[in-house]
Amino acid sequence: MKRFMTLMLFIGIALTSLAQKNVDEIIDQYSRDKEVQYIHLPRLLIQAGVAQMKTSKTTDVARNINDLRILLLDNCRNGKRKKFRKKVERLTQNGYQEFAKMKDADDDILIIAQGNTEKISEIAALVTGKEGCKFLQIKGNFNTKDINAVVDDVLSM
């Protein structure tokens, strides 16, 4: 019985260590999947794009982006997309906070962020629906007031 309990404890510890604790770990895992399309835009490329934008609040926020990564799970099986969504949702138990959650006729959108009430260091957005599954990670140094202004601009379009 003692050996069984020790084995169960070891298995529990192993499973806990395998669980993804942040967005980087999830992206690293799924970016190697043959069914998933992975896009990475480094800071240099982002800044080149920002230089072409008209000056606005969105441009000011975009200047603070250090890294942008995207996963497109549109060609994956439903089971894989559901498993992926659950992993992203579990991040709210590991230091990420739900920033916004929306649902419309076709898509569910979940936006999570890491940071505090004044500064956000990472934003991740998950869009799932009939058309597939898309995931976006943005790293940088953002002011929450600026992010709210950009969200308001987008919603008013």
C-alpha positions as a Markdown table, in Angstrom:
| # | Residue | x | y | z |
|---|---|---|---|---|
| 1 | Met | 0.0 | 0.0 | 0.0 |
| 2 | Lys | 2.9 | 2.3 | 0.8 |
| 3 | Arg | 4.4 | 1.7 | -2.6 |
| 4 | Phe | 1.1 | 2.4 | -4.3 |
| 5 | Met | 0.7 | 5.7 | -2.5 |
| 6 | Thr | 4.3 | 6.7 | -3.4 |
| 7 | Leu | 3.6 | 5.8 | -7.0 |
| 8 | Met | 0.4 | 7.9 | -7.0 |
| 9 | Leu | 2.1 | 10.8 | -5.5 |
| 10 | Phe | 4.9 | 10.6 | -8.2 |
| 11 | Ile | 2.3 | 10.4 | -11.0 |
| 12 | Gly | 0.5 | 13.4 | -9.6 |
| 13 | Ile | 3.7 | 15.5 | -9.4 |
| 14 | Ala | 4.6 | 14.4 | -13.0 |
| 15 | Leu | 1.2 | 15.4 | -14.4 |
| 16 | Thr | 1.3 | 18.7 | -12.6 |
| 17 | Ser | 4.7 | 19.5 | -14.1 |
| 18 | Leu | 3.4 | 18.7 | -17.6 |
| 19 | Ala | 0.5 | 21.2 | -17.4 |
| 20 | Gln | 1.2 | 24.4 | -19.2 |
| 21 | Lys | 1.7 | 27.3 | -16.9 |
| 22 | Asn | 1.9 | 30.1 | -19.4 |
| 23 | Val | 1.1 | 31.1 | -23.0 |
| 24 | Asp | 4.7 | 30.6 | -24.1 |
| 25 | Glu | 4.5 | 26.9 | -23.1 |
| 26 | Ile | 1.3 | 26.4 | -25.0 |
| 27 | Ile | 2.6 | 28.1 | -28.1 |
| 28 | Asp | 5.8 | 26.2 | -28.0 |
| 29 | Gln | 3.9 | 22.9 | -27.8 |
| 30 | Tyr | 1.4 | 23.6 | -30.6 |
| 31 | Ser | 3.7 | 25.5 | -32.9 |
| 32 | Arg | 5.4 | 22.1 | -33.7 |
| 33 | Asp | 2.1 | 20.4 | -34.6 |
| 34 | Lys | 1.8 | 19.7 | -38.4 |
| 35 | Glu | -1.9 | 20.7 | -38.4 |
| 36 | Val | -1.2 | 24.1 | -36.8 |
| 37 | Gln | 0.0 | 27.2 | -38.7 |
| 38 | Tyr | 2.5 | 29.3 | -36.7 |
| 39 | Ile | 3.3 | 32.9 | -37.3 |
| 40 | His | 6.0 | 34.9 | -35.4 |
| 41 | Leu | 6.6 | 38.6 | -35.9 |
| 42 | Pro | 9.6 | 39.9 | -34.0 |
| 43 | Arg | 9.9 | 43.5 | -32.8 |
| 44 | Leu | 11.9 | 44.7 | -35.8 |
| 45 | Leu | 9.2 | 43.6 | -38.2 |
| 46 | Ile | 6.5 | 45.0 | -36.0 |
| 47 | Gln | 8.2 | 48.4 | -35.8 |
| 48 | Ala | 8.6 | 48.5 | -39.6 |
| 49 | Gly | 4.8 | 48.1 | -39.9 |
| 50 | Val | 4.1 | 50.7 | -37.1 |
| 51 | Ala | 6.2 | 53.2 | -39.1 |
| 52 | Gln | 3.7 | 52.9 | -41.9 |
| 53 | Met | 0.6 | 53.5 | -39.8 |
| 54 | Lys | -1.2 | 56.9 | -39.3 |
| 55 | Thr | -0.7 | 58.4 | -35.9 |
| 56 | Ser | -3.4 | 57.4 | -33.5 |
| 57 | Lys | -3.9 | 55.8 | -30.0 |
| 58 | Thr | -3.6 | 52.4 | -31.7 |
| 59 | Thr | -0.2 | 53.4 | -33.2 |
| 60 | Asp | 1.0 | 54.5 | -29.7 |
| 61 | Val | 0.1 | 51.2 | -28.3 |
| 62 | Ala | 1.6 | 49.3 | -31.2 |
| 63 | Arg | 5.0 | 51.0 | -30.6 |
| 64 | Asn | 5.1 | 49.1 | -27.3 |
| 65 | Ile | 4.8 | 45.6 | -28.8 |
| 66 | Asn | 7.9 | 43.5 | -28.4 |
| 67 | Asp | 6.7 | 40.2 | -29.8 |
| 68 | Leu | 3.7 | 38.9 | -31.6 |
| 69 | Arg | 2.9 | 35.2 | -32.1 |
| 70 | Ile | -0.1 | 33.6 | -33.7 |
| 71 | Leu | -1.4 | 30.0 | -33.9 |
| 72 | Leu | -4.0 | 29.0 | -36.4 |
| 73 | Leu | -5.7 | 25.8 | -35.5 |
| 74 | Asp | -8.3 | 26.0 | -38.3 |
| 75 | Asn | -7.2 | 22.7 | -39.9 |
| 76 | Cys | -7.2 | 20.7 | -36.6 |
| 77 | Arg | -9.7 | 18.2 | -35.5 |
| 78 | Asn | -12.5 | 19.4 | -33.2 |
| 79 | Gly | -11.0 | 17.4 | -30.3 |
| 80 | Lys | -7.6 | 19.1 | -30.6 |
| 81 | Arg | -9.3 | 22.6 | -30.7 |
| 82 | Lys | -11.3 | 21.8 | -27.6 |
| 83 | Lys | -8.3 | 20.6 | -25.7 |
| 84 | Phe | -6.4 | 23.7 | -26.8 |
| 85 | Arg | -9.2 | 25.9 | -25.6 |
| 86 | Lys | -9.3 | 24.2 | -22.2 |
| 87 | Lys | -5.5 | 24.8 | -21.8 |
| 88 | Val | -5.9 | 28.5 | -22.5 |
| 89 | Glu | -8.9 | 28.8 | -20.1 |
| 90 | Arg | -6.8 | 27.1 | -17.4 |
| 91 | Leu | -4.3 | 29.9 | -17.6 |
| 92 | Thr | -6.6 | 32.1 | -15.5 |
| 93 | Gln | -5.6 | 29.8 | -12.6 |
| 94 | Asn | -1.9 | 30.5 | -13.2 |
| 95 | Gly | -1.5 | 34.3 | -13.0 |
| 96 | Tyr | -3.5 | 35.4 | -16.1 |
| 97 | Gln | -6.6 | 37.4 | -15.7 |
| 98 | Glu | -9.6 | 37.5 | -17.9 |
| 99 | Phe | -9.6 | 40.8 | -19.7 |
| 100 | Ala | -12.7 | 40.3 | -21.8 |
| 101 | Lys | -15.0 | 37.5 | -22.9 |
| 102 | Met | -17.4 | 38.0 | -25.8 |
| 103 | Lys | -19.7 | 35.8 | -27.7 |
| 104 | Asp | -21.5 | 36.5 | -31.0 |
| 105 | Ala | -23.4 | 34.4 | -33.5 |
| 106 | Asp | -20.3 | 32.8 | -35.0 |
| 107 | Asp | -17.4 | 33.2 | -32.5 |
| 108 | Asp | -16.4 | 33.0 | -28.9 |
| 109 | Ile | -13.6 | 35.4 | -27.9 |
| 110 | Leu | -11.5 | 35.2 | -24.8 |
| 111 | Ile | -8.9 | 37.8 | -24.0 |
| 112 | Ile | -6.5 | 37.2 | -21.0 |
| 113 | Ala | -3.8 | 39.4 | -19.8 |
| 114 | Gln | -0.8 | 39.2 | -17.4 |
| 115 | Gly | 0.2 | 42.2 | -15.4 |
| 116 | Asn | -1.4 | 44.5 | -12.8 |
| 117 | Thr | -4.0 | 47.3 | -12.8 |
| 118 | Glu | -1.6 | 49.8 | -14.3 |
| 119 | Lys | 0.7 | 47.9 | -16.6 |
| 120 | Ile | 0.1 | 44.8 | -18.8 |
| 121 | Ser | 3.1 | 42.8 | -20.0 |
| 122 | Glu | 1.2 | 40.1 | -22.1 |
| 123 | Ile | -2.1 | 39.8 | -23.8 |
| 124 | Ala | -3.5 | 36.7 | -25.4 |
| 125 | Ala | -6.6 | 36.3 | -27.4 |
| 126 | Leu | -8.4 | 33.1 | -28.3 |
| 127 | Val | -11.1 | 33.1 | -31.0 |
| 128 | Thr | -13.1 | 29.9 | -31.6 |
| 129 | Gly | -16.1 | 29.2 | -33.7 |
| 130 | Lys | -17.4 | 27.6 | -36.8 |
| 131 | Glu | -14.5 | 28.9 | -38.9 |
| 132 | Gly | -11.9 | 27.3 | -36.6 |
| 133 | Cys | -9.6 | 28.4 | -33.8 |
| 134 | Lys | -7.1 | 31.3 | -33.7 |
| 135 | Phe | -4.8 | 32.3 | -30.9 |
| 136 | Leu | -2.7 | 35.4 | -30.6 |
| 137 | Gln | 0.0 | 36.4 | -28.1 |
| 138 | Ile | 1.2 | 40.0 | -27.8 |
| 139 | Lys | 4.1 | 40.8 | -25.4 |
| 140 | Gly | 5.2 | 44.3 | -24.5 |
| 141 | Asn | 4.7 | 47.1 | -22.0 |
| 142 | Phe | 1.2 | 48.4 | -22.1 |
| 143 | Asn | -0.8 | 50.9 | -20.0 |
| 144 | Thr | -4.3 | 49.6 | -19.2 |
| 145 | Lys | -5.9 | 52.9 | -20.1 |
| 146 | Asp | -4.4 | 52.8 | -23.6 |
| 147 | Ile | -5.5 | 49.2 | -24.1 |
| 148 | Asn | -9.1 | 50.1 | -23.1 |
| 149 | Ala | -9.0 | 53.1 | -25.5 |
| 150 | Val | -7.9 | 50.7 | -28.3 |
| 151 | Val | -10.7 | 48.2 | -27.5 |
| 152 | Asp | -13.3 | 51.0 | -27.5 |
| 153 | Asp | -12.0 | 52.2 | -30.9 |
| 154 | Val | -12.3 | 48.7 | -32.3 |
| 155 | Leu | -15.7 | 48.1 | -30.9 |
| 156 | Ser | -17.0 | 51.3 | -32.3 |
| 157 | Met | -15.9 | 50.4 | -35.9 |
